[in-house]
Amino acid sequence: MGTTPKPTLTLAPTTPFPLERRIGTVLVQSGAITRDQLACALELQRIRSAPLGEVLLNEHMIDDATWLAIMQREFHAPPCNLDEIDLTDVRAQESATFLLRAFCEQRRCLPLGTAGNEIMVVMADPGSLK
């Protein structure tokens, strides 16, 4: 009998957005925000050390639906409604044993389960991966 390999976590995208695809640029090009709003949000981001999306949402420069639609398109990922996920499910609990709590807190992610040799996670800000 062989042992089952432990699932691995693949961080993707593996490189930051190229300058022309940075999320702020994408938002301006799509008409979701203006260049002036982006400049203001980037300054607030620098001051607050907060993710750009958080700043834009908290300052009401963009609404939740627009932010979600753009993130979904840019990351090719479906939205995830945590109200619809059973975090007591044994698959979520088992997958949590493969990730350190500090890792999850730092990247603001939550393991949902495994698929073969991969761990499925939901993230607050997939753009924070480097």
N, C-alpha and C positions, 0 to 999 in steps of 0.2 A: 504494500500500500504506500502510495506517495503522499506527500504533504501538499496541501493546497497553498499556493503562494499567497502572501498577504497582498491586499489591494494597494495600489499606488495612487497617489494624488498627482495628477498632471495639471500644472498651472498653465493656462493658456488665456490670452496670448502670452508668449514667452518674452516678448520685448514690449517696451512702452509704445504707445501710439507714435507713429512718425509725426513730425511737426504738422504736416498738412492734414492729418487725421486726428489730431488732438480733439477731445470732446468739445472744448470751447469753440474751436474752429468749425466743427461739424454743426454745432448749435447755431452759429452765426450764418453759415452757408445754407442751412435749412430754413432760416428765417424765424427760428424759435426765439432768438434774442438778438439784440443789436450789438455792434462793436463796442459802443459805449457801455452797455450793460455787462459785456464780457470783461472789459477793462476794470469796471467797478467790482465785479465779482472776484476777479483775480486778486485785486488789492485786498478785499475782505478775506479771501482765502489765505493770503500770506499773513495777515494780521491774526486771524483766528486759528490758523493751522488746521483748517477743516477741509474736507473734500469739496471740490467745486460744485458738484450736484447739490450737496447739503446747503451750501451758501445760496445757490440760485433758488432752491425751493424755499428756504427760510426767509429770503428777501422778496419772495413772490415775483421773481423775475421770470419764472417758468412754472407751469402747473404740473401736477403729478402725472397726468395722462400724457402730456407731451414728453416729459422726461422719460417715462417708461417706454413710450413708443420709440424714441431715439436710441435708448440703451438697448432695447430689444433688437432693433435693426443693426446697430453697430457691432453688437456682440453675438449676433445670430443665436440668441438664447430666448427661450420662452419666458414669460413672466411667471413668478411663483407667488401664490397667495398663501402665506403661512397659516392663515385661518383654516385653510383646506387641507393642511398636512397634519397627520397624526404623529407627533414627535415621540409618542410613547411606543410607536411601532418598533418591533424587535430589530428590524433592518436599520432603522435610524440609530438605535442604541448600539448595535454592533459596529456600525461604521464609525461611531464616535470614539470607539476604543482605539482606532488607528490614527487619530489626530490629537495632538496635544492641545489642551485648553488655551494655552498662550498663543498658539498658532491661529486658532479660530478667533480669539479676541483681537489679535493684531490685524488680521485680514477681514474681520467682521463677516465670518462665514459660519455656516451651520451644516454639518453633515446630514444628509437625508437617507442615504442607503448606499449600497454597492451595486455595480453592474459589471459582472465578470471581475476583472482585475482593477477596476477603477472605482473611486469613491465619488458619489454625486453630492455636490454641495450647492447651497444657495448662498449668494453673496450680496451684501449691501451695495458694494461698489466694485464690480469686476474690473473697472479701469484702474484700480489701485495695484493690480498685479504688475510686477516688474521683473 
